């Protein structure tokens, strides 16, 4: 039996105007939606890495006194994006394989989307291979300049000299690139857009399977926000157990040694994803 409570650093309050069967329904909705949110969090890690890199590059102020430290910052941010890019693809695939099968609809849809991105976007394919340079401790930022904002680039000759394991698509991308220095920000913008299309396939698949549950959670969250303001995200489900692990009703709270087990609802992600879906309808 589940209940709704408000949890903050000062106190815990039970929200008593909700029927237990409604709270149980919200609990079941949250269980089903949580799986989709796991994939959304993976996507956000790449999104956050790209935003951090692109925003820093746009606002960086570089001169002779900070050139070295800023170049090191650029290298760190580029490595961060490349790492999140590859890890997200690997984690999404392994999670789908673990939770489903290689013959499942979601796995086939994911593989079809990644193959389409790899074959249809040379920047996506090159970014996948560029990550190998980071794994082997090779620098990927070879060019760095700017005054207000900056340009970050890697050099084709250096890449070919320091790494001999380029696959056909990686070498073809460098052969066809019109300059020796490859604009990393332009490269990553296009690879990011391609990865975004891959993740849309995954998120939309789960949104289709749990749209009703997600909508119920989202609408319930909006009603809590209307009632509590920004404190609504302190509201989570909980259930009670006695010292032996038996579930007990709230009426028996305090009559015996009671453990409060919280079932968190990630309201921030639910609202972020829900607002995105609302804007794109």
DOTORTOR-657696 format. One record per residue (C-alpha): residue in three letters; x, y, z. Coordinates in steps of 0.001 Angstrom, whole numbers, padded with zeros to 6 digits, always signed. Example, Ala and Ser with C-alpha at 12.3 -4.5 7.8 and 13.67 -1.06 7.14 Angstrom:
Ala+012300-004500+007800/Ser+013670-001060+007140/
//
This chain:
Unk+000000+000000+000000/Unk+001466+003317-001092/Unk+000931+006873+000074/Unk+002077+010297-001041/Unk+004336+012375+001165/Unk+006338+015577+001024/Unk+009972+015105+001902/Unk+012371+017971+002583/Unk+015341+018617+004851/Unk+013137+019802+007712/Unk+010148+017515+007893/Unk+008038+014768+006371/Unk+004333+015295+005747/Unk+001757+012823+004517/Unk-000621+014059+001833/Unk-003886+012742+003216/Unk-006408+013864+000592/Unk-005596+011031-001834/Unk-007207+007607-001832/Unk-004855+004615-001423/Unk-006016+003037-004688/Unk-005112+006249-006548/Unk-001639+006254-004982/Unk-001255+002618-005966/Unk-002154+003510-009546/Unk+000440+006307-009554/Unk+003002+003845-008193/Unk+002320+001405-011037/Unk+002474+004247-013567/Unk+005827+005332-012159/Unk+007248+001814-012442/Unk+006368+001622-016113/Unk+007503+005155-016958/Unk+010794+004780-015068/Unk+012180+002504-017774/Unk+011652+005159-020433/Unk+013217+007788-018173/Unk+016344+005633-017853/Unk+016880+006005-021606/Unk+016033+009693-021464/Unk+018719+010186-018788/Unk+021274+008501-021035/Unk+020353+010889-023808/Unk+020577+013881-021480/Unk+024169+013006-020593/Unk+025180+013530-024240/Unk+022985+016595-024541/Unk+024550+018158-021424/Unk+028088+017412-022653/Unk+027374+019022-026028/Unk+025746+022078-024453/Unk+028667+022561-022079/Unk+031160+022380-024953/Unk+029239+024576-027397/Unk+028338+027221-024808/Unk+031906+027388-023538/Unk+033250+027752-027086/Unk+030768+030531-027799/Unk+031734+032545-024716/Unk+035430+031752-024315/Unk+037750+034744-024098/Unk+041267+033773-025063/Unk+044523+035686-024987/Unk+048178+034947-024492/Unk+047857+034776-020709/Unk+045347+031908-020677/Unk+045975+030173-023982/Unk+047361+026973-022486/Unk+044711+026592-019785/Unk+041915+027284-022282/Unk+043308+024774-024743/Unk+043369+022186-021945/Unk+039773+023109-021144/Unk+038801+022601-024783/Unk+040510+019197-024853/Unk+038685+018168-021680/Unk+035274+019224-023006/Unk+035848+017558-026371/Unk+036850+014342-024628/Unk+033770+014617-022429/Unk+031470+014852-025423/Unk+033160+011973-027255/Unk+032998+009798-024149/Unk+029312+010485-023494/Unk+028537+009962-027180/Unk+030029+006469-027230/Unk+028972+005404-023727/Unk+025365+006358-024414/Unk+025225+004250-027569/Unk+026836+001303-025768/Unk+024641+001556-022672/Unk+021412+001926-024641/Unk+022225-001142-026715/Unk+023305-003269-023735/Unk+020228-002273-021718/Unk+017885-003150-024568/Unk+019640-006496-025030/Unk+019456-007199-021301/Unk+015816-006228-020833/Unk+014548-007584-024153/Unk+016128-009728-026873/Unk+018015-009235-030105/Unk+014792-010201-031896/Unk+012614-007648-030098/Unk+010971-004782-031964/Unk+012816-002171-029915/Unk+016233-003728-030563/Unk+015592-003974-034301/Unk+014369-000370-034364/Unk+017458+000797-032467/Unk+019890-001054-034727/Unk+018116+000173-037835/Unk+018379+003769-036533/Unk+022094+003476-035705/Unk+022869+001905-039077/Unk+020952+004683-040833/Unk+022889+007315-038869/Unk+026247+005647-039560/Unk+025555+005223-043271/Unk+023715+008504-043781/Unk+025774+010942-041721/Unk+029530+010892-042283/Unk+030055+013163-039268/Unk+028284+010640-037029/Unk+030454+007801-038350/Unk+033625+009864-037941/Unk+032697+010864-034377/Unk+032240+007185-033492/Unk+035776+006482-034709/Unk+037319+009653-033247/Unk+036424+008355-029796/Unk+039093+005661-030276/Unk+041767+008378-030242/Unk+040601+009394-026773/Unk+040671+005782-025591/Unk+044330+005551-026618/Unk+045221+008791-024820/Unk+045729+010747-028030/Unk+045007+014469-028141/Unk+042119+015394-030398/Unk+042313+019195-030187/Unk+045147+020248-032525/Unk+043972+023713-033499/Unk+042687+026375-031169/Unk+042079+030058-031746/Unk+039614+032780-031016/Unk+038965+036076-029287/Unk+035275+036210-028418/Unk+034351+032579-028807/Unk+036789+030105-030297/Unk+037306+027588-033048/Unk+038435+024084-032155/Unk+039840+021719-034741/Unk+041695+018469-035229/Unk+044287+017873-037929/Unk+043883+015070-040465/Unk+047598+014385-040809/Unk+048088+014117-037058/Unk+045075+011802-036738/Unk+046408+009504-039448/Unk+049909+009512-037948/Unk+048882+008804-034349/Unk+046180+006253-035099/Unk+046466+003564-037787/Unk+043146+001873-037004/Unk+040833+004106-039003/Unk+038008+002260-040679/Unk+036948+002897-044260/Unk+034326+005532-043424/Unk+036724+007434-041175/Unk+039416+007564-043830/Unk+036864+008490-046507/Unk+035592+011370-044364/Unk+039116+012753-043979/Unk+039903+012246-047677/Unk+036802+014198-048667/Unk+037143+016947-046065/Unk+038172+020118-047933/Unk+040777+021324-045418/Unk+043547+019779-043331/Unk+041953+021055-040114/Unk+038530+019595-039279/Unk+036122+021953-037490/Unk+035178+019958-034381/Unk+032218+022120-033384/Unk+030615+021733-036806/Unk+031437+018016-036745/Unk+029892+017504-033319/Unk+026787+019545-034117/Unk+026011+017217-037014/Unk+026881+014031-035119/Unk+024765+015245-032202/Unk+021783+015830-034489/Unk+022163+012325-035928/Unk+022383+010764-032453/Unk+019314+012739-031445/Unk+017357+011032-034237/Unk+018534+007634-032976/Unk+017407+008411-029435/Unk+014062+009724-030679/Unk+013377+006241-032048/Unk+014049+004710-028625/Unk+012130+007309-026589/Unk+009178+007297-028992/Unk+008981+003507-028804/Unk+008594+003581-025029/Unk+006354+006620-025159/Unk+004021+004626-027395/Unk+003937+001688-024978/Unk+003366+003784-021843/Unk+001761+006986-023100/Unk-001298+006596-020852/Unk+000792+006039-017724/Unk+003136+008894-018601/Unk+000232+011265-019250/Unk-001348+010348-015899/Unk+001924+011026-014070/Unk+002507+014266-015950/Unk-001021+015540-015281/Unk-000786+014505-011623/Unk+002515+016390-011341/Unk+000897+019508-012804/Unk-001889+019312-010227/Unk+000696+019019-007432/Unk+002595+021980-008880/Unk-000598+024060-008896/Unk-001108+023145-005247/Unk+002440+023291-003870/Unk+004346+025475-006336/Unk+007971+024508-006893/Unk+007832+022380-003744/Unk+005808+019837-005696/Unk+009029+017974-006592/Unk+009413+017129-002900/Unk+006361+014877-003250/Unk+007111+011164-003570/Unk+005379+007890-002898/Unk+006224+005786+000120/Unk+005151+002630+001880/Unk+005545+001457+005465/Unk+006944-001758+006894/Unk+007351-003036+010426/Unk+010556-004376+011957/Unk+009963-007736+010243/Unk+009506-006247+006773/Unk+005736-006623+006694/Unk+003799-003872+004942/Unk+001580-001980+007366/Unk-001139+000650+006812/Unk-000493+004258+007713/Unk-002902+004012+010642/Unk-000367+001778+012413/Unk+002518+004190+011876/Unk+004181+004820+015229/Unk+002436+001959+017001/Unk+005429-000227+016289/Unk+008923+000250+014912/Unk+008208+001635+011446/Unk+010383+001965+008368/Unk+009488+004492+005681/Unk+010559+003316+002217/Unk+010469+006061-000403/Unk+009647+005364-004063/Unk+011071+008380-005848/Unk+009318+010041-008769/Unk+011682+011986-011036/Unk+009409+014967-011547/Unk+012112+017054-013223/Unk+012639+014493-015990/Unk+008916+013847-016345/Unk+008245+017542-016828/Unk+011196+018033-019169/Unk+010145+015141-021377/Unk+006452+015999-021111/Unk+007030+019633-022036/Unk+009138+018518-025028/Unk+006343+016237-026199/Unk+003792+019037-025765/Unk+005879+021472-027832/Unk+006393+018981-030662/Unk+002758+017887-031032/
//
